[in-house]
Amino acid sequence: TYDEPVHIACGMEWLQWGTYTCEPQHPPLARVAVALGPFLKGLRLAARLTPPDQRPRSLYEEGNAILYAEGHSWSNLSWARLGTLPFFVLLCVVTFLWARRWFCKGFSDAAGFWAVVLLVCTSPILGHAGLATNDVACAAGTALALYQFLRWLEEPLTARWLWWGIATALAVLCKFSNIPFLLTCYAIGLIVTTRGACRRRFAQIGLAACVVFALAWATYRFSLIPPAVFYGQHHPVIDSMLRSRPLLHSIWNSVMTTPLPLSEATMGMLDVFVHNSVGHDSYLLGQWSQSGWWYFFPVVLAVKSPIGLLVLAMCGWWLILRRWRETDWKQSWQQVLTVIFPLAIL
């Protein structure tokens, strides 16, 4: 698929040179996973990657050079795609644990088993699990972080907030899109489960955030580099926006030239924001758009999901909401949040 060469090239830079400056729009974890197979096979980048304006070849050309190396394109691609499978396995494990814990009395394995069966019979999940991209890693990271979040809400103990922080770090390091997804779900979970101020709980939130920061910085190898490294000296879009505001432009230039922790992640999130603002070519139902459509994902879910799965999901939602009305909130809030989280993300 079109994105695979870029993911492989960026992950290879981290493995080969210990840097991550070629394209920061996505974090390194999933990219390193898909580059690890070709790296262990002995494949390498031809030269150290540089900022785009100084690079002789595009990232697509760099990634394709790895995939087509030695005339073994299918073998090289297969080695890269193997890196996605651990995230698929993680997604299955989290699905099993989630369903077994909150949807079956006595921690029976039946609910977990059937939940995983439904998951692995969903063709978009299987399709993305066979590609050297970061989409299944994004899904697995989100599921793991929300699972550990619910466990922490149940028992706000040291071990629980620590695991929650580790899981959140993994999710963020898989894809920056997880940040708004998780923040939204975390806010909803805290609002509906927290009664009054709880200093201990908010202190643990701060500690979990410290864990996320530490693990993220460690993944970027504790680098301290100026953000300007990624764009030569200037960010083209931001500079054009601030050109008419000298004070803000001066502050921005100072920040860009100062060595900072997690500069790669900061500039990557900024790139995602700019990308979302500018948009890109999109196609749906015979129409072209630069900014997309609000109904894109509902259409995709309706068309690409198995009809039986959609029917079962709606029946499950109805049963959960009916049980919530008939029983005490304390007995069903985990199930209700299981319904709310995917709807909030959508």
C-alpha positions as CSV (number, residue, x, y, z in Angstrom):
1,T,0.0,0.0,0.0
2,Y,1.1,3.6,-0.6
3,D,2.2,4.4,2.9
4,E,4.3,1.3,3.6
5,P,7.6,2.5,2.1
6,V,7.5,5.7,4.3
7,H,6.8,3.8,7.5
8,I,9.6,1.4,6.8
9,A,12.1,4.1,5.9
10,C,11.3,6.1,9.1
11,G,11.6,3.1,11.3
12,M,14.9,2.1,9.6
13,E,16.3,5.5,10.4
14,W,15.6,5.0,14.1
15,L,17.2,1.5,14.0
16,Q,20.1,2.3,11.8
17,W,21.1,5.8,12.9
18,G,19.4,6.3,16.3
19,T,17.6,9.5,15.0
20,Y,14.1,10.2,14.0
21,T,14.0,13.4,12.0
22,C,13.0,12.4,8.5
23,E,9.2,12.6,8.9
24,P,7.8,13.2,12.5
25,Q,4.1,13.2,11.6
26,H,3.8,9.7,13.2
27,P,5.6,8.5,16.3
28,P,8.3,5.8,16.0
29,L,7.0,2.6,17.8
30,A,4.9,1.0,15.0
31,R,7.3,2.2,12.4
32,V,10.3,0.6,14.2
33,A,8.2,-2.6,14.5
34,V,7.7,-2.8,10.7
35,A,11.3,-1.9,9.9
36,L,12.7,-4.5,12.4
37,G,12.2,-7.4,10.0
38,P,14.1,-5.9,7.1
39,F,16.8,-4.6,9.5
40,L,17.4,-8.1,10.9
41,K,17.5,-9.3,7.3
42,G,20.5,-7.0,6.8
43,L,18.8,-4.3,4.7
44,R,19.7,-0.7,5.4
45,L,19.1,2.9,4.2
46,A,21.6,4.0,1.5
47,A,22.5,7.2,3.4
48,R,21.6,9.1,6.5
49,L,18.2,10.8,6.0
50,T,18.1,14.6,6.0
51,P,15.4,17.2,6.1
52,P,13.1,17.2,3.1
53,D,14.7,20.3,1.4
54,Q,18.2,18.6,1.6
55,R,17.2,15.1,0.7
56,P,18.2,13.7,-2.8
57,R,15.4,11.1,-2.8
58,S,11.9,11.1,-1.3
59,L,10.9,8.9,1.6
60,Y,8.9,6.7,-0.8
61,E,12.0,6.1,-2.9
62,E,14.1,5.4,0.2
63,G,11.5,2.9,1.5
64,N,11.1,1.3,-1.9
65,A,14.8,0.9,-2.2
66,I,14.7,-1.3,0.9
67,L,11.6,-3.2,-0.3
68,Y,13.1,-4.0,-3.7
69,A,16.7,-4.7,-2.4
70,E,18.4,-7.7,-3.9
71,G,15.5,-8.4,-6.1
72,H,13.5,-10.0,-3.2
73,S,10.6,-7.6,-3.1
74,W,8.0,-10.1,-1.8
75,S,10.3,-11.5,0.9
76,N,11.3,-8.0,2.0
77,L,7.7,-6.8,2.2
78,S,6.7,-10.0,4.1
79,W,9.4,-9.4,6.7
80,A,8.2,-5.8,7.1
81,R,4.5,-6.8,7.5
82,L,5.4,-9.3,10.2
83,G,6.0,-6.3,12.4
84,T,2.3,-5.5,12.6
85,L,1.2,-9.0,13.8
86,P,2.2,-8.5,17.4
87,F,-0.1,-5.5,17.6
88,F,-2.9,-7.6,16.2
89,V,-2.2,-10.3,18.8
90,L,-2.3,-7.6,21.5
91,L,-5.6,-6.3,20.2
92,C,-7.0,-9.9,20.5
93,V,-5.7,-10.3,24.0
94,V,-7.1,-7.0,25.2
95,T,-10.5,-7.8,23.6
96,F,-10.5,-11.2,25.4
97,L,-9.6,-9.7,28.8
98,W,-12.1,-6.9,28.5
99,A,-15.1,-9.1,27.6
100,R,-14.2,-11.8,30.1
101,R,-13.8,-9.3,33.0
102,W,-17.0,-7.1,32.4
103,F,-19.4,-9.2,30.4
104,C,-19.4,-12.6,32.0
105,K,-20.2,-13.5,35.6
106,G,-17.5,-15.4,37.4
107,F,-14.8,-14.4,34.9
108,S,-15.9,-17.1,32.5
109,D,-13.9,-17.3,29.3
110,A,-17.0,-17.6,27.1
111,A,-17.6,-13.9,26.6
112,G,-13.9,-13.3,25.8
113,F,-13.7,-16.2,23.4
114,W,-16.7,-15.0,21.3
115,A,-15.6,-11.4,21.4
116,V,-12.2,-12.4,19.9
117,V,-14.0,-14.6,17.3
118,L,-16.1,-11.7,16.1
119,L,-13.0,-9.5,16.0
120,V,-10.9,-11.8,13.9
121,C,-13.9,-12.3,11.5
122,T,-13.9,-8.5,10.7
123,S,-12.2,-8.1,7.4
124,P,-10.9,-4.5,7.8
125,I,-9.1,-5.6,11.0
126,L,-7.6,-8.6,9.2
127,G,-6.7,-6.5,6.2
128,H,-4.8,-3.8,8.1
129,A,-3.1,-6.5,10.3
130,G,-1.4,-7.7,7.1
131,L,0.1,-4.3,6.2
132,A,3.3,-2.6,7.2
133,T,1.4,0.5,8.6
134,N,0.4,1.8,12.0
135,D,-3.4,1.5,11.9
136,V,-3.7,-1.8,13.8
137,A,-1.0,-0.6,16.3
138,C,-3.3,2.5,16.8
139,A,-6.3,0.3,17.5
140,A,-4.4,-2.0,19.8
141,G,-2.8,0.9,21.7
142,T,-6.2,2.6,22.2
143,A,-7.8,-0.7,23.4
144,L,-5.0,-1.4,25.9
145,A,-5.0,2.2,27.3
146,L,-8.8,2.2,27.8
147,Y,-8.7,-1.2,29.4
148,Q,-6.1,-0.1,31.9
149,F,-8.0,3.1,32.4
150,L,-11.1,1.2,33.5
151,R,-9.0,-1.1,35.7
152,W,-7.6,2.1,37.4
153,L,-11.0,3.5,37.8
154,E,-12.0,0.3,39.6
155,E,-9.0,0.2,41.8
156,P,-7.0,3.5,42.0
157,L,-3.9,1.8,43.3
158,T,-0.2,2.3,42.5
159,A,0.1,-0.7,40.2
160,R,-3.0,0.4,38.3
161,W,-2.0,4.0,37.5
162,L,1.4,2.7,36.6
163,W,0.0,0.3,34.1
164,W,-2.4,2.9,32.8
165,G,0.5,5.3,32.2
166,I,2.5,2.6,30.4
167,A,-0.4,1.7,28.2
168,T,-1.2,5.3,27.4
169,A,2.5,5.9,26.4
170,L,2.3,2.8,24.1
171,A,-0.9,4.1,22.5
172,V,0.6,7.6,21.9
173,L,3.8,6.2,20.5
174,C,1.8,4.1,18.0
175,K,-0.1,7.1,16.5
176,F,-0.7,10.7,17.5
177,S,-4.3,10.3,16.5
178,N,-4.8,8.4,19.7
179,I,-4.2,11.6,21.8
180,P,-7.6,13.2,21.1
181,F,-9.3,9.8,21.2
182,L,-7.9,8.9,24.6
183,L,-8.3,12.4,26.2
184,T,-12.0,12.4,25.2
185,C,-12.6,8.9,26.7
186,Y,-10.6,9.7,29.8
187,A,-12.6,12.9,30.4
188,I,-15.9,11.0,30.0
189,G,-14.8,8.2,32.3
190,L,-13.7,10.6,35.0
191,I,-16.8,12.7,34.8
192,V,-19.2,9.7,35.1
193,T,-17.3,7.8,37.8
194,T,-15.7,10.5,40.0
195,R,-18.0,11.9,42.7
196,G,-16.6,15.1,44.2
197,A,-12.9,16.1,44.4
198,C,-10.5,13.2,45.0
199,R,-6.9,14.5,45.6
200,R,-5.5,11.0,45.6
201,R,-7.0,10.2,42.1
202,F,-5.8,13.5,40.6
203,A,-2.4,13.0,42.0
204,Q,-2.2,9.6,40.3
205,I,-3.3,11.2,37.1
206,G,-0.3,13.5,37.3
207,L,2.0,10.6,38.1
208,A,0.6,8.6,35.1
209,A,1.3,11.6,32.9
210,C,4.9,11.6,34.1
211,V,5.2,8.0,33.1
212,V,3.9,8.8,29.6
213,F,6.4,11.7,29.3
214,A,9.3,9.5,30.5
215,L,8.6,6.6,28.2
216,A,7.9,8.8,25.2
217,W,11.2,10.7,25.7
218,A,13.0,7.4,26.2
219,T,11.6,6.1,22.9
220,Y,13.0,9.2,21.2
221,R,16.3,8.3,22.8
222,F,16.3,11.3,25.3
223,S,17.1,13.6,22.4
224,L,17.5,17.4,22.8
225,I,17.3,19.0,19.4
226,P,16.0,22.3,18.0
227,P,12.7,21.8,16.2
228,A,14.1,23.7,13.2
229,V,16.1,20.6,12.4
230,F,13.1,19.1,10.7
231,Y,12.6,21.9,8.2
232,G,16.0,23.2,7.5
233,Q,15.5,26.5,9.3
234,H,11.8,27.3,9.0
235,H,8.4,25.7,9.0
236,P,6.8,26.8,5.7
237,V,3.2,26.8,6.8
238,I,3.7,28.3,10.3
239,D,6.1,31.0,9.0
240,S,3.5,32.1,6.4
241,M,0.8,32.3,9.0
242,L,3.0,34.5,11.4
243,R,4.7,36.7,8.9
244,S,2.3,39.6,9.6
245,R,2.8,39.3,13.4
246,P,6.5,40.2,14.1
247,L,6.3,39.5,17.9
248,L,4.8,36.0,17.6
249,H,7.1,35.3,14.7
250,S,10.1,36.2,16.8
251,I,8.9,34.0,19.7
252,W,8.3,31.2,17.2
253,N,11.8,31.5,15.8
254,S,13.3,31.4,19.3
255,V,11.5,28.2,20.1
256,M,12.5,26.6,16.8
257,T,16.2,27.2,17.5
258,T,16.2,26.0,21.1
259,P,17.2,22.4,21.9
260,L,14.1,20.8,23.6
261,P,13.0,17.4,24.8
262,L,10.5,15.6,22.6
263,S,11.0,18.1,19.8
264,E,10.2,15.2,17.3
265,A,6.9,14.5,19.0
266,T,6.0,18.2,19.3
267,M,6.7,18.9,15.6
268,G,5.0,15.7,14.7
269,M,1.7,16.7,16.4
270,L,2.0,20.1,14.8
271,D,2.3,18.5,11.4
272,V,-0.8,16.4,12.1
273,F,-2.7,19.6,13.1
274,V,-1.5,21.3,9.9
275,H,-2.3,18.2,7.8
276,N,-5.8,18.1,9.2
277,S,-6.3,21.8,8.6
278,V,-5.0,21.7,5.0
279,G,-6.5,18.3,4.2
280,H,-5.6,16.0,1.3
281,D,-7.2,14.3,-1.7
282,S,-10.3,12.3,-0.6
283,Y,-12.8,10.3,-2.6
284,L,-16.2,8.9,-1.5
285,L,-19.4,7.9,-3.4
286,G,-18.3,9.5,-6.7
287,Q,-17.2,12.8,-5.1
288,W,-13.8,14.4,-4.6
289,S,-12.9,16.6,-1.7
290,Q,-9.9,18.2,0.0
291,S,-11.4,18.4,3.4
292,G,-13.5,15.1,3.5
293,W,-17.1,14.6,4.7
294,W,-18.6,14.3,8.2
295,Y,-20.4,11.1,7.2
296,F,-17.3,9.3,5.8
297,F,-16.7,7.0,8.8
298,P,-20.4,6.1,9.3
299,V,-20.5,5.2,5.6
300,V,-17.3,3.1,5.8
301,L,-18.5,1.3,9.0
302,A,-21.9,0.5,7.4
303,V,-20.3,-0.7,4.1
304,K,-17.2,-2.5,5.3
305,S,-18.3,-4.1,8.5
306,P,-20.1,-7.5,8.4
307,I,-23.8,-7.0,8.6
308,G,-24.1,-9.7,11.3
309,L,-21.5,-7.9,13.5
310,L,-23.4,-4.6,13.2
311,V,-26.7,-6.3,14.2
312,L,-25.0,-8.0,17.2
313,A,-23.4,-4.7,18.2
314,M,-26.8,-2.9,18.2
315,C,-28.4,-5.7,20.2
316,G,-25.5,-5.5,22.6
317,W,-25.9,-1.8,23.1
318,W,-29.6,-2.2,23.7
319,L,-29.1,-4.9,26.3
320,I,-26.5,-2.9,28.1
321,L,-28.5,0.3,28.2
322,R,-31.6,-1.6,29.4
323,R,-29.6,-3.3,32.1
324,W,-28.2,0.1,33.1
325,R,-31.8,1.4,33.6
326,E,-32.9,-1.6,35.6
327,T,-29.8,-2.1,37.9
328,D,-27.5,0.0,40.1
329,W,-25.0,2.2,38.2
330,K,-22.2,0.7,40.3
331,Q,-22.9,-2.8,38.8
332,S,-22.9,-1.7,35.1
333,W,-20.8,1.4,34.6
334,Q,-17.9,-0.5,32.9
335,Q,-20.4,-1.9,30.4
336,V,-21.9,1.5,29.7
337,L,-18.5,3.0,29.1
338,T,-17.8,0.2,26.7
339,V,-20.6,1.5,24.6
340,I,-19.7,5.2,25.1
341,F,-16.0,5.0,24.2
342,P,-16.3,3.9,20.6
343,L,-19.2,6.3,20.0
344,A,-17.1,9.1,21.5
345,I,-14.1,8.2,19.2
346,L,-16.4,8.1,16.2
